[in-house]
Amino acid sequence: MRAARSEDRIEITRAVIPNAEIAAQVRTDGDGAVATFDGCVRNHSHGRATLYLEYEAYEAMALAKMQEIAAYIHANYAIRKIAIVHRLGRLEIGETSVFIAVSAAHRAAAFDACRYAIDTLKKTVPIWKKEFFADGAVWVDGELPPVPAETPAAKPASN
Amino acid sequence: MTVQVLYFGRLKELSGTSEEIVEVWDGALIEDLFARCSTARPELSKFRTSLVAARNREFAAWNTPLSAGDEVGFLPPVSGG
């Protein structure tokens, strides 16, 4: 399993995410672009008013999957640094649940890598959100990640 | 052999626990483990087709053989971000 580079910031936190600080941290003087994604809590879902969200995670595996995303980006996009920070616990309307920042010499790679990061996170990282409404709460119906093909059934040992 | 089973999200709420140690036979597959867990917790059984399994923090096919001490997660569809 590939890991992110040591200068990347790949993190799961329960504290308020410091968006501006993270964006500033990925930039170096060789970069002409920093692309960012701010995933923030929306006040409605499927026609209902949302009061707040709660996020939980399979933390060890989620961090590993986030590291894999960063490693893939380094291998496939001409970018310099990546930050992916996801928050868990209760989040209020307007708060940032996930923040991604990517620096690069040129903007095309920064935009594309940032898009790849959030799209892939939403399909593969074991994090779940629950939406709370005035008259109840639901676990958001998410995506089933791709799985390796079924392995052929092992033949029983013959003696 | 024993393996550790982890529950998350809706499954954790329904089963009332986040983890348990389960005894299975040598050569048991992940789907055998799920069947055993569903026998003890029948509310889980209807989720079989809407879950993904993870073995030692990697997504795994249902017919993956288990080893002693494995960490197996039964994961609902993910909704991070």
gemmi code that builds the backbone of each chain (N, CA, C; Angstrom):
import gemmi

chains = {
    "A": [
        ("MET", (0.850, -1.193, 0.000), (0.000, 0.000, 0.000), (0.878, 1.234, 0.000)),
        ("ARG", (0.628, 2.124, -0.963), (1.469, 3.317, -1.051), (1.005, 4.340, -0.035)),
        ("ALA", (1.927, 5.180, 0.395), (1.587, 6.220, 1.370), (1.819, 7.581, 0.753)),
        ("ALA", (1.251, 8.588, 1.401), (1.473, 9.957, 0.956), (2.921, 10.345, 1.253)),
        ("ARG", (3.348, 11.453, 0.720), (4.697, 11.938, 1.028), (4.691, 12.593, 2.397)),
        ("SER", (5.889, 12.707, 2.992), (5.961, 13.179, 4.367), (5.522, 14.635, 4.482)),
        ("GLU", (5.646, 15.416, 3.397), (5.249, 16.818, 3.523), (3.754, 17.018, 3.265)),
        ("ASP", (3.042, 15.971, 2.900), (1.597, 16.075, 2.762), (0.961, 16.163, 4.147)),
        ("ARG", (-0.265, 16.668, 4.181), (-1.022, 16.689, 5.442), (-2.273, 15.857, 5.221)),
        ("ILE", (-2.264, 14.634, 5.692), (-3.390, 13.712, 5.535), (-3.873, 13.399, 6.933)),
        ("GLU", (-5.089, 13.825, 7.260), (-5.453, 13.870, 8.670), (-6.948, 13.620, 8.883)),
        ("ILE", (-7.284, 13.009, 10.007), (-8.662, 12.938, 10.501), (-8.667, 13.662, 11.839)),
        ("THR", (-9.609, 14.552, 12.020), (-9.622, 15.384, 13.218), (-11.034, 15.500, 13.776)),
        ("ARG", (-11.130, 15.890, 15.032), (-12.433, 16.219, 15.616), (-12.564, 17.713, 15.895)),
        ("ALA", (-11.506, 18.448, 15.542), (-11.500, 19.893, 15.774), (-11.936, 20.619, 14.501)),
        ("VAL", (-12.246, 21.906, 14.665), (-12.574, 22.739, 13.511), (-11.391, 22.737, 12.547)),
        ("ILE", (-11.674, 22.523, 11.260), (-10.596, 22.442, 10.275), (-10.104, 23.852, 9.938)),
        ("PRO", (-8.803, 24.095, 10.018), (-8.262, 25.436, 9.726), (-7.972, 25.604, 8.236)),
        ("ASN", (-9.010, 25.882, 7.461), (-8.899, 25.880, 6.001), (-7.760, 26.768, 5.487)),
        ("ALA", (-7.727, 28.002, 5.913), (-6.748, 28.951, 5.376), (-5.321, 28.517, 5.715)),
        ("GLU", (-5.169, 27.984, 6.912), (-3.833, 27.532, 7.333), (-3.360, 26.373, 6.462)),
        ("ILE", (-4.274, 25.462, 6.169), (-3.916, 24.301, 5.350), (-3.540, 24.734, 3.943)),
        ("ALA", (-4.318, 25.635, 3.357), (-4.018, 26.117, 2.007), (-2.660, 26.810, 1.980)),
        ("ALA", (-2.366, 27.577, 3.017), (-1.082, 28.272, 3.073), (0.062, 27.280, 3.218)),
        ("GLN", (-0.170, 26.195, 3.920), (0.900, 25.220, 4.174), (1.323, 24.463, 2.922)),
        ("VAL", (0.400, 24.264, 1.964), (0.791, 23.465, 0.790), (1.567, 24.307, -0.218)),
        ("ARG", (1.458, 25.596, -0.141), (2.109, 26.454, -1.140), (3.586, 26.627, -0.868)),
        ("THR", (4.398, 26.479, -1.929), (5.807, 26.868, -1.867), (6.068, 27.820, -3.026)),
        ("ASP", (7.226, 28.456, -3.027), (7.486, 29.490, -4.029), (7.536, 28.942, -5.451)),
        ("GLY", (7.719, 27.646, -5.625), (7.728, 27.061, -6.965), (6.338, 26.821, -7.541)),
        ("ASP", (5.301, 27.099, -6.736), (3.932, 26.828, -7.170), (3.287, 28.067, -7.760)),
        ("GLY", (2.586, 27.860, -8.904), (1.797, 28.926, -9.487), (0.323, 28.764, -9.181)),
        ("ALA", (-0.045, 27.651, -8.544), (-1.456, 27.406, -8.264), (-1.629, 26.618, -6.980)),
        ("VAL", (-2.655, 26.974, -6.224), (-3.134, 26.135, -5.124), (-4.630, 25.961, -5.357)),
        ("ALA", (-5.055, 24.739, -5.615), (-6.478, 24.456, -5.787), (-7.004, 23.878, -4.489)),
        ("THR", (-8.179, 24.336, -4.072), (-8.743, 23.842, -2.819), (-10.191, 23.402, -3.009)),
        ("PHE", (-10.630, 22.458, -2.174), (-12.029, 22.066, -2.101), (-12.469, 22.162, -0.653)),
        ("ASP", (-13.554, 22.891, -0.412), (-14.117, 23.032, 0.928), (-15.462, 22.317, 0.918)),
        ("GLY", (-15.550, 21.137, 1.539), (-16.813, 20.420, 1.657), (-17.517, 20.897, 2.913)),
        ("CYS", (-18.594, 21.656, 2.745), (-19.235, 22.276, 3.903), (-20.659, 21.751, 4.086)),
        ("VAL", (-21.147, 21.852, 5.299), (-22.452, 21.278, 5.639), (-23.574, 22.150, 5.084)),
        ("ARG", (-24.444, 21.527, 4.286), (-25.546, 22.211, 3.616), (-26.776, 22.167, 4.510)),
        ("ASN", (-27.661, 23.149, 4.361), (-28.808, 23.229, 5.269), (-30.044, 22.479, 4.776)),
        ("HIS", (-29.891, 21.692, 3.682), (-31.056, 20.946, 3.202), (-30.603, 19.666, 2.512)),
        ("SER", (-31.524, 18.719, 2.471), (-31.227, 17.452, 1.822), (-32.547, 16.805, 1.434)),
        ("HIS", (-32.707, 16.510, 0.153), (-33.929, 15.876, -0.350), (-35.184, 16.582, 0.150)),
        ("GLY", (-35.178, 17.882, 0.085), (-36.362, 18.667, 0.435), (-36.589, 18.868, 1.921)),
        ("ARG", (-35.702, 18.308, 2.771), (-35.866, 18.515, 4.215), (-34.798, 19.488, 4.711)),
        ("ALA", (-35.166, 20.244, 5.741), (-34.201, 21.145, 6.365), (-33.302, 20.333, 7.292)),
        ("THR", (-32.003, 20.469, 7.080), (-31.029, 19.758, 7.914), (-30.684, 20.606, 9.127)),
        ("LEU", (-30.681, 19.980, 10.306), (-30.280, 20.708, 11.518), (-28.770, 20.636, 11.719)),
        ("TYR", (-28.207, 19.434, 11.599), (-26.764, 19.235, 11.729), (-26.423, 17.848, 11.222)),
        ("LEU", (-25.120, 17.556, 11.103), (-24.642, 16.240, 10.679), (-23.744, 15.642, 11.754)),
        ("GLU", (-23.654, 14.315, 11.726), (-22.635, 13.627, 12.540), (-21.868, 12.676, 11.633)),
        ("TYR", (-20.548, 12.742, 11.748), (-19.686, 11.872, 10.959), (-18.992, 10.863, 11.860)),
        ("GLU", (-18.903, 9.608, 11.380), (-18.053, 8.640, 12.055), (-17.205, 7.921, 11.010)),
        ("ALA", (-16.170, 7.224, 11.458), (-15.248, 6.604, 10.508), (-14.656, 5.319, 11.062)),
        ("TYR", (-14.225, 4.473, 10.163), (-13.319, 3.363, 10.470), (-11.949, 4.022, 10.356)),
        ("GLU", (-11.522, 4.597, 11.446), (-10.453, 5.586, 11.353), (-9.158, 5.076, 10.753)),
        ("ALA", (-8.678, 3.934, 11.214), (-7.388, 3.433, 10.718), (-7.467, 3.183, 9.217)),
        ("MET", (-8.586, 2.585, 8.773), (-8.707, 2.292, 7.348), (-8.962, 3.573, 6.541)),
        ("ALA", (-9.711, 4.495, 7.106), (-9.986, 5.748, 6.393), (-8.690, 6.514, 6.137)),
        ("LEU", (-7.854, 6.580, 7.143), (-6.571, 7.266, 6.990), (-5.731, 6.575, 5.917)),
        ("ALA", (-5.730, 5.251, 5.933), (-4.965, 4.499, 4.929), (-5.493, 4.789, 3.528)),
        ("LYS", (-6.803, 4.835, 3.369), (-7.391, 5.101, 2.051), (-7.104, 6.531, 1.608)),
        ("MET", (-7.100, 7.475, 2.536), (-6.751, 8.863, 2.195), (-5.289, 8.939, 1.764)),
        ("GLN", (-4.428, 8.185, 2.436), (-3.005, 8.142, 2.056), (-2.853, 7.566, 0.646)),
        ("GLU", (-3.640, 6.551, 0.337), (-3.572, 5.950, -1.002), (-3.975, 6.953, -2.070)),
        ("ILE", (-5.010, 7.752, -1.780), (-5.436, 8.779, -2.729), (-4.292, 9.749, -2.978)),
        ("ALA", (-3.639, 10.168, -1.912), (-2.509, 11.104, -2.052), (-1.379, 10.474, -2.862)),
        ("ALA", (-1.097, 9.215, -2.595), (-0.021, 8.529, -3.323), (-0.351, 8.437, -4.812)),
        ("TYR", (-1.597, 8.107, -5.125), (-2.022, 8.021, -6.521), (-1.876, 9.365, -7.213)),
        ("ILE", (-2.249, 10.418, -6.509), (-2.151, 11.762, -7.092), (-0.697, 12.105, -7.389)),
        ("HIS", (0.198, 11.831, -6.444), (1.624, 12.106, -6.683), (2.138, 11.357, -7.893)),
        ("ALA", (1.652, 10.141, -8.087), (2.144, 9.317, -9.193), (1.553, 9.722, -10.539)),
        ("ASN", (0.414, 10.424, -10.539), (-0.303, 10.637, -11.793), (-0.553, 12.102, -12.160)),
        ("TYR", (-0.256, 13.027, -11.268), (-0.492, 14.440, -11.555), (0.774, 15.223, -11.223)),
        ("ALA", (1.073, 16.236, -12.023), (2.273, 17.057, -11.793), (1.978, 18.081, -10.705)),
        ("ILE", (1.907, 17.636, -9.466), (1.599, 18.503, -8.337), (2.697, 18.381, -7.300)),
        ("ARG", (2.681, 19.255, -6.316), (3.755, 19.270, -5.322), (3.301, 18.700, -3.986)),
        ("LYS", (2.323, 19.340, -3.356), (1.888, 18.889, -2.027), (0.376, 18.703, -2.015)),
        ("ILE", (-0.060, 17.827, -1.136), (-1.489, 17.551, -0.985), (-1.865, 17.622, 0.489)),
        ("ALA", (-3.000, 18.211, 0.769), (-3.576, 18.125, 2.107), (-5.002, 17.600, 1.967)),
        ("ILE", (-5.333, 16.598, 2.756), (-6.708, 16.094, 2.841), (-7.021, 15.974, 4.318)),
        ("VAL", (-7.943, 16.777, 4.806), (-8.287, 16.770, 6.232), (-9.788, 16.563, 6.359)),
        ("HIS", (-10.190, 15.510, 7.069), (-11.613, 15.213, 7.271), (-11.933, 15.297, 8.753)),
        ("ARG", (-13.065, 15.855, 9.047), (-13.474, 16.032, 10.436), (-14.557, 15.020, 10.796)),
        ("LEU", (-14.536, 14.571, 12.048), (-15.568, 13.659, 12.555), (-16.318, 14.302, 13.712)),
        ("GLY", (-17.435, 13.688, 14.061), (-18.240, 14.198, 15.174), (-19.391, 15.034, 14.650)),
        ("ARG", (-19.897, 15.901, 15.496), (-21.039, 16.728, 15.121), (-20.567, 17.970, 14.369)),
        ("LEU", (-21.193, 18.232, 13.223), (-20.876, 19.426, 12.435), (-22.126, 20.253, 12.219)),
        ("GLU", (-22.012, 21.532, 12.408), (-23.127, 22.460, 12.234), (-23.203, 22.951, 10.788)),
        ("ILE", (-24.345, 23.504, 10.418), (-24.519, 24.056, 9.068), (-23.398, 25.053, 8.785)),
        ("GLY", (-22.797, 24.930, 7.629), (-21.751, 25.868, 7.215), (-20.348, 25.448, 7.588)),
        ("GLU", (-20.220, 24.492, 8.484), (-18.871, 24.065, 8.877), (-18.258, 23.176, 7.807)),
        ("THR", (-16.936, 23.108, 7.792), (-16.209, 22.304, 6.815), (-16.042, 20.883, 7.329)),
        ("SER", (-16.533, 19.907, 6.558), (-16.358, 18.506, 6.954), (-15.089, 17.921, 6.337)),
        ("VAL", (-14.738, 18.386, 5.144), (-13.504, 17.925, 4.511), (-12.882, 19.091, 3.758)),
        ("PHE", (-11.583, 19.227, 3.897), (-10.854, 20.273, 3.180), (-9.687, 19.639, 2.453)),
        ("ILE", (-9.567, 19.983, 1.157), (-8.499, 19.452, 0.319), (-7.760, 20.617, -0.309)),
        ("ALA", (-6.440, 20.564, -0.300), (-5.634, 21.593, -0.950), (-4.518, 20.911, -1.731)),
        ("VAL", (-4.289, 21.356, -2.949), (-3.240, 20.787, -3.797), (-2.450, 21.921, -4.417)),
        ("SER", (-1.131, 21.853, -4.326), (-0.288, 22.872, -4.943), (0.423, 22.293, -6.165)),
        ("ALA", (0.678, 23.149, -7.135), (1.327, 22.726, -8.367), (1.932, 23.941, -9.054)),
        ("ALA", (2.848, 23.662, -9.966), (3.418, 24.755, -10.741), (2.335, 25.403, -11.610)),
        ("HIS", (1.440, 24.552, -12.144), (0.431, 25.047, -13.092), (-0.974, 24.604, -12.700)),
        ("ARG", (-1.956, 25.398, -13.102), (-3.304, 25.208, -12.538), (-4.022, 23.950, -13.013)),
        ("ALA", (-3.765, 23.496, -14.241), (-4.532, 22.342, -14.745), (-4.349, 21.123, -13.839)),
        ("ALA", (-3.110, 20.825, -13.505), (-2.837, 19.672, -12.649), (-3.439, 19.863, -11.254)),
        ("ALA", (-3.361, 21.092, -10.732), (-3.895, 21.354, -9.392), (-5.404, 21.134, -9.366)),
        ("PHE", (-6.121, 21.689, -10.348), (-7.581, 21.503, -10.431), (-7.927, 20.024, -10.560)),
        ("ASP", (-7.266, 19.342, -11.504), (-7.601, 17.947, -11.782), (-7.327, 17.046, -10.580)),
        ("ALA", (-6.199, 17.275, -9.908), (-5.857, 16.450, -8.753), (-6.834, 16.682, -7.606)),
        ("CYS", (-7.219, 17.931, -7.423), (-8.160, 18.263, -6.346), (-9.499, 17.589, -6.613)),
        ("ARG", (-9.956, 17.631, -7.859), (-11.226, 16.991, -8.240), (-11.148, 15.488, -8.023)),
        ("TYR", (-10.026, 14.908, -8.448), (-9.837, 13.465, -8.269), (-9.910, 13.104, -6.784)),
        ("ALA", (-9.273, 13.917, -5.955), (-9.198, 13.610, -4.524), (-10.582, 13.548, -3.900)),
        ("ILE", (-11.426, 14.540, -4.122), (-12.735, 14.526, -3.468), (-13.642, 13.468, -4.083)),
        ("ASP", (-13.583, 13.315, -5.408), (-14.441, 12.310, -6.044), (-14.098, 10.908, -5.542)),
        ("THR", (-12.798, 10.633, -5.385), (-12.364, 9.313, -4.954), (-12.624, 9.098, -3.472)),
        ("LEU", (-12.419, 10.156, -2.672), (-12.705, 10.054, -1.236), (-14.162, 9.640, -1.018)),
        ("LYS", (-15.060, 10.269, -1.784), (-16.486, 10.004, -1.577), (-16.886, 8.588, -2.001)),
        ("LYS", (-16.032, 7.921, -2.760), (-16.361, 6.561, -3.208), (-15.619, 5.476, -2.445)),
        ("THR", (-14.536, 5.821, -1.759), (-13.666, 4.758, -1.242), (-13.257, 4.871, 0.223)),
        ("VAL", (-13.470, 6.008, 0.852), (-12.959, 6.175, 2.224), (-14.062, 5.805, 3.212)),
        ("PRO", (-13.785, 4.909, 4.164), (-14.816, 4.447, 5.100), (-15.166, 5.474, 6.169)),
        ("ILE", (-15.946, 6.442, 5.744), (-16.502, 7.477, 6.618), (-17.996, 7.511, 6.314)),
        ("TRP", (-18.807, 7.754, 7.357), (-20.260, 7.773, 7.191), (-20.851, 9.010, 7.850)),
        ("LYS", (-21.876, 9.588, 7.208), (-22.534, 10.725, 7.824), (-24.004, 10.445, 8.070)),
        ("LYS", (-24.477, 11.007, 9.177), (-25.872, 10.882, 9.569), (-26.469, 12.280, 9.581)),
        ("GLU", (-27.604, 12.427, 8.934), (-28.259, 13.737, 8.855), (-29.383, 13.820, 9.870)),
        ("PHE", (-29.425, 14.924, 10.605), (-30.446, 15.134, 11.627), (-31.424, 16.211, 11.157)),
        ("PHE", (-32.728, 15.851, 11.160), (-33.798, 16.754, 10.752), (-34.685, 17.053, 11.951)),
        ("ALA", (-35.660, 17.917, 11.739), (-36.550, 18.267, 12.841), (-37.308, 17.037, 13.347)),
        ("ASP", (-37.669, 16.133, 12.405), (-38.497, 14.997, 12.803), (-37.785, 13.663, 12.648)),
        ("GLY", (-36.475, 13.651, 12.771), (-35.773, 12.374, 12.716), (-34.355, 12.503, 12.200)),
        ("ALA", (-33.748, 11.353, 11.902), (-32.367, 11.325, 11.424), (-32.198, 10.139, 10.499)),
        ("VAL", (-31.363, 10.282, 9.495), (-31.078, 9.168, 8.596), (-29.586, 9.084, 8.311)),
        ("TRP", (-29.101, 7.852, 8.170), (-27.754, 7.653, 7.643), (-27.825, 7.909, 6.150)),
        ("VAL", (-26.949, 8.743, 5.647), (-26.958, 9.081, 4.230), (-26.630, 7.833, 3.419)),
        ("ASP", (-27.414, 7.596, 2.373), (-27.186, 6.444, 1.522), (-26.002, 6.732, 0.625)),
        ("GLY", (-24.911, 6.017, 0.843), (-23.680, 6.357, 0.151), (-23.352, 5.422, -0.993)),
        ("GLU", (-22.048, 5.254, -1.225), (-21.555, 4.443, -2.339), (-20.864, 3.195, -1.811)),
        ("LEU", (-21.057, 2.078, -2.493), (-20.309, 0.872, -2.163), (-18.982, 0.907, -2.910)),
        ("PRO", (-17.867, 0.904, -2.191), (-16.567, 0.952, -2.856), (-16.322, -0.280, -3.719)),
        ("PRO", (-15.487, -0.148, -4.745), (-15.157, -1.318, -5.555), (-14.351, -2.320, -4.738)),
        ("VAL", (-14.588, -3.585, -5.031), (-13.974, -4.676, -4.276), (-13.193, -5.531, -5.257)),
        ("PRO", (-12.108, -6.145, -4.818), (-11.429, -7.097, -5.694), (-12.404, -8.179, -6.156)),
        ("ALA", (-12.175, -8.736, -7.352), (-13.045, -9.781, -7.872), (-13.082, -10.947, -6.902)),
        ("GLU", (-14.193, -11.640, -6.881), (-14.327, -12.796, -6.009), (-13.177, -13.764, -6.271)),
        ("THR", (-12.538, -14.218, -5.232), (-11.439, -15.171, -5.424), (-12.043, -16.549, -5.673)),
        ("PRO", (-11.422, -17.364, -6.543), (-11.968, -18.710, -6.772), (-11.982, -19.470, -5.456)),
        ("ALA", (-13.032, -20.234, -5.225), (-13.121, -20.982, -3.963), (-11.943, -21.924, -3.865)),
        ("ALA", (-11.326, -21.962, -2.701), (-10.153, -22.828, -2.503), (-10.578, -24.276, -2.566)),
        ("LYS", (-9.771, -25.100, -3.208), (-10.082, -26.529, -3.249), (-9.738, -27.120, -1.893)),
        ("PRO", (-10.562, -28.053, -1.432), (-10.210, -28.668, -0.137), (-8.920, -29.465, -0.287)),
        ("ALA", (-8.111, -29.461, 0.764), (-6.845, -30.215, 0.702), (-7.152, -31.694, 0.558)),
        ("SER", (-6.410, -32.380, -0.292), (-6.658, -33.816, -0.479), (-5.550, -34.586, 0.213)),
        ("ASN", (-5.904, -35.648, 0.935), (-4.874, -36.451, 1.615), (-4.850, -37.829, 0.997)),
    ],
    "B": [
        ("MET", (-10.843, -20.755, 15.250), (-10.014, -19.551, 15.336), (-10.917, -18.357, 15.632)),
        ("THR", (-10.333, -17.302, 16.179), (-11.145, -16.111, 16.456), (-10.714, -14.967, 15.535)),
        ("VAL", (-11.703, -14.173, 15.173), (-11.471, -12.950, 14.403), (-12.215, -11.810, 15.093)),
        ("GLN", (-11.789, -10.581, 14.782), (-12.448, -9.405, 15.347), (-13.368, -8.823, 14.288)),
        ("VAL", (-14.613, -8.550, 14.661), (-15.596, -7.983, 13.743), (-15.908, -6.563, 14.179)),
        ("LEU", (-15.908, -5.651, 13.229), (-16.201, -4.243, 13.513), (-17.481, -3.835, 12.781)),
        ("TYR", (-18.322, -3.071, 13.487), (-19.562, -2.544, 12.913), (-19.523, -1.028, 12.904)),
        ("PHE", (-20.124, -0.435, 11.858), (-20.120, 1.021, 11.740), (-21.493, 1.526, 11.330)),
        ("GLY", (-21.727, 2.801, 11.593), (-22.919, 3.468, 11.100), (-24.197, 2.754, 11.526)),
        ("ARG", (-25.055, 2.560, 10.557), (-26.348, 1.919, 10.797), (-26.193, 0.546, 11.460)),
        ("LEU", (-25.200, -0.216, 11.038), (-25.005, -1.556, 11.603), (-24.622, -1.486, 13.067)),
        ("LYS", (-23.809, -0.507, 13.425), (-23.416, -0.351, 14.817), (-24.637, -0.030, 15.675)),
        ("GLU", (-25.500, 0.838, 15.159), (-26.722, 1.179, 15.898), (-27.613, -0.043, 16.063)),
        ("LEU", (-27.797, -0.781, 14.982), (-28.710, -1.924, 15.012), (-28.191, -3.038, 15.911)),
        ("SER", (-26.894, -3.295, 15.846), (-26.360, -4.419, 16.610), (-26.078, -4.011, 18.050)),
        ("GLY", (-26.010, -2.704, 18.288), (-25.761, -2.231, 19.647), (-24.313, -2.360, 20.086)),
        ("THR", (-23.427, -2.693, 19.149), (-22.025, -2.795, 19.518), (-21.151, -2.340, 18.358)),
        ("SER", (-19.947, -1.888, 18.674), (-19.026, -1.466, 17.606), (-18.060, -2.582, 17.240)),
        ("GLU", (-17.879, -3.558, 18.127), (-16.962, -4.645, 17.800), (-17.237, -5.878, 18.645)),
        ("GLU", (-16.864, -7.024, 18.110), (-16.975, -8.250, 18.884), (-15.964, -9.264, 18.359)),
        ("ILE", (-15.611, -10.199, 19.215), (-14.728, -11.302, 18.829), (-15.617, -12.491, 18.485)),
        ("VAL", (-15.391, -13.087, 17.327), (-16.247, -14.185, 16.866), (-15.390, -15.404, 16.565)),
        ("GLU", (-15.894, -16.556, 16.948), (-15.221, -17.828, 16.696), (-15.714, -18.382, 15.370)),
        ("VAL", (-14.796, -18.733, 14.479), (-15.168, -19.395, 13.216), (-14.205, -20.561, 12.979)),
        ("TRP", (-14.596, -21.465, 12.085), (-13.771, -22.631, 11.790), (-12.612, -22.225, 10.867)),
        ("ASP", (-11.538, -22.996, 10.888), (-10.407, -22.760, 9.991), (-10.892, -22.880, 8.549)),
        ("GLY", (-10.526, -21.923, 7.731), (-10.964, -21.952, 6.338), (-12.276, -21.234, 6.096)),
        ("ALA", (-12.860, -20.683, 7.141), (-14.115, -19.944, 6.967), (-13.881, -18.729, 6.058)),
        ("LEU", (-14.913, -18.411, 5.285), (-14.861, -17.245, 4.404), (-15.533, -16.067, 5.104)),
        ("ILE", (-15.322, -14.876, 4.563), (-15.965, -13.693, 5.142), (-17.485, -13.871, 5.166)),
        ("GLU", (-18.040, -14.465, 4.114), (-19.507, -14.630, 4.093), (-19.970, -15.632, 5.156)),
        ("ASP", (-19.113, -16.599, 5.497), (-19.446, -17.523, 6.591), (-19.485, -16.761, 7.914)),
        ("LEU", (-18.508, -15.885, 8.088), (-18.463, -15.073, 9.297), (-19.715, -14.205, 9.395)),
        ("PHE", (-20.111, -13.586, 8.286), (-21.302, -12.742, 8.308), (-22.538, -13.565, 8.658)),
        ("ALA", (-22.614, -14.762, 8.098), (-23.761, -15.630, 8.407), (-23.804, -15.949, 9.892)),
        ("ARG", (-22.639, -16.219, 10.480), (-22.583, -16.503, 11.914), (-23.011, -15.281, 12.729)),
        ("CYS", (-22.512, -14.100, 12.329), (-22.907, -12.872, 13.033), (-24.403, -12.626, 12.905)),
        ("SER", (-24.980, -12.924, 11.739), (-26.410, -12.706, 11.514), (-27.260, -13.691, 12.291)),
        ("THR", (-26.720, -14.867, 12.551), (-27.457, -15.836, 13.369), (-27.614, -15.277, 14.783)),
        ("ALA", (-26.540, -14.703, 15.289), (-26.589, -14.130, 16.634), (-27.343, -12.799, 16.650)),
        ("ARG", (-27.285, -12.065, 15.543), (-27.927, -10.741, 15.449), (-28.761, -10.701, 14.174)),
        ("PRO", (-29.960, -11.221, 14.200), (-30.762, -11.397, 12.981), (-31.049, -10.089, 12.234)),
        ("GLU", (-31.019, -8.979, 12.959), (-31.290, -7.701, 12.288), (-30.237, -7.364, 11.221)),
        ("LEU", (-29.100, -8.050, 11.256), (-28.029, -7.768, 10.283), (-28.281, -8.428, 8.926)),
        ("SER", (-29.026, -9.518, 8.933), (-29.056, -10.372, 7.744), (-29.584, -9.656, 6.503)),
        ("LYS", (-30.532, -8.745, 6.663), (-31.084, -8.092, 5.469), (-30.110, -7.102, 4.838)),
        ("PHE", (-28.976, -6.840, 5.492), (-28.006, -5.896, 4.937), (-26.951, -6.553, 4.069)),
        ("ARG", (-27.015, -7.882, 3.958), (-25.923, -8.612, 3.293), (-25.583, -8.036, 1.918)),
        ("THR", (-26.589, -7.672, 1.133), (-26.304, -7.213, -0.231), (-25.995, -5.724, -0.309)),
        ("SER", (-26.128, -5.015, 0.788), (-25.853, -3.578, 0.731), (-24.631, -3.203, 1.562)),
        ("LEU", (-23.782, -4.165, 1.849), (-22.557, -3.911, 2.592), (-21.338, -4.245, 1.744)),
        ("VAL", (-20.202, -3.667, 2.163), (-18.925, -4.126, 1.629), (-18.113, -4.632, 2.823)),
        ("ALA", (-17.357, -5.695, 2.606), (-16.531, -6.239, 3.681), (-15.102, -5.721, 3.552)),
        ("ALA", (-14.443, -5.576, 4.685), (-13.021, -5.230, 4.703), (-12.313, -6.254, 5.576)),
        ("ARG", (-11.169, -6.718, 5.102), (-10.344, -7.641, 5.893), (-8.990, -6.980, 6.105)),
        ("ASN", (-8.631, -6.778, 7.362), (-7.366, -6.111, 7.695), (-7.205, -4.804, 6.911)),
        ("ARG", (-8.300, -4.036, 6.888), (-8.328, -2.658, 6.376), (-8.178, -2.559, 4.858)),
        ("GLU", (-8.513, -3.665, 4.156), (-8.604, -3.640, 2.705), (-9.972, -4.185, 2.325)),
        ("PHE", (-10.615, -3.581, 1.311), (-11.879, -4.128, 0.846), (-11.644, -5.551, 0.348)),
        ("ALA", (-12.581, -6.419, 0.635), (-12.386, -7.833, 0.320), (-13.671, -8.443, -0.216)),
        ("ALA", (-13.500, -9.395, -1.125), (-14.646, -10.132, -1.655), (-15.228, -11.008, -0.562)),
        ("TRP", (-16.527, -11.319, -0.683), (-17.218, -12.090, 0.344), (-16.660, -13.495, 0.478)),
        ("ASN", (-16.060, -14.030, -0.602), (-15.552, -15.398, -0.476), (-14.061, -15.431, -0.153)),
        ("THR", (-13.570, -14.382, 0.464), (-12.177, -14.347, 0.915), (-12.003, -15.207, 2.159)),
        ("PRO", (-11.018, -16.116, 2.154), (-10.781, -16.931, 3.356), (-10.192, -16.080, 4.481)),
        ("LEU", (-10.536, -16.435, 5.714), (-10.074, -15.707, 6.885), (-8.886, -16.420, 7.521)),
        ("SER", (-8.090, -15.626, 8.274), (-7.011, -16.188, 9.086), (-7.242, -15.785, 10.536)),
        ("ALA", (-6.662, -16.541, 11.457), (-6.816, -16.232, 12.885), (-6.351, -14.811, 13.161)),
        ("GLY", (-7.134, -14.090, 13.950), (-6.742, -12.737, 14.328), (-7.085, -11.663, 13.316)),
        ("ASP", (-7.755, -12.022, 12.220), (-8.128, -11.015, 11.224), (-9.057, -9.975, 11.837)),
        ("GLU", (-8.978, -8.751, 11.303), (-9.888, -7.661, 11.650), (-10.826, -7.486, 10.460)),
        ("VAL", (-12.108, -7.791, 10.664), (-13.077, -7.751, 9.573), (-14.100, -6.661, 9.853)),
        ("GLY", (-14.306, -5.790, 8.887), (-15.325, -4.757, 9.012), (-16.471, -5.049, 8.072)),
        ("PHE", (-17.695, -4.872, 8.555), (-18.868, -4.932, 7.683), (-19.325, -3.495, 7.500)),
        ("LEU", (-19.099, -2.959, 6.308), (-19.207, -1.526, 6.086), (-20.424, -1.170, 5.242)),
        ("PRO", (-21.254, -0.254, 5.741), (-22.348, 0.269, 4.907), (-21.766, 1.117, 3.761)),
        ("PRO", (-22.598, 1.455, 2.786), (-22.117, 2.335, 1.714), (-21.556, 3.619, 2.301)),
        ("VAL", (-20.364, 4.022, 1.818), (-19.653, 5.130, 2.441), (-20.244, 6.481, 2.036)),
        ("SER", (-20.169, 7.439, 2.943), (-20.766, 8.757, 2.694), (-19.935, 9.864, 3.315)),
        ("GLY", (-18.634, 9.767, 3.132), (-17.763, 10.821, 3.639), (-17.789, 12.028, 2.738)),
        ("GLY", (-17.121, 13.076, 3.175), (-17.014, 14.292, 2.385), (-18.235, 15.185, 2.508)),
    ],
}
model = gemmi.Model(1)
for chain_id, residues in chains.items():
    chain = gemmi.Chain(chain_id)
    for i, (resn, *xyz) in enumerate(residues, 1):
        res = gemmi.Residue()
        res.name, res.seqid = resn, gemmi.SeqId(i, " ")
        for name, pos in zip(("N", "CA", "C"), xyz):
            atom = gemmi.Atom()
            atom.name, atom.element = name, gemmi.Element(name[0])
            atom.pos, atom.b_iso = gemmi.Position(*pos), 0.0
            res.add_atom(atom)
        chain.add_residue(res)
    model.add_chain(chain)
structure = gemmi.Structure()
structure.add_model(model)
structure.setup_entities()
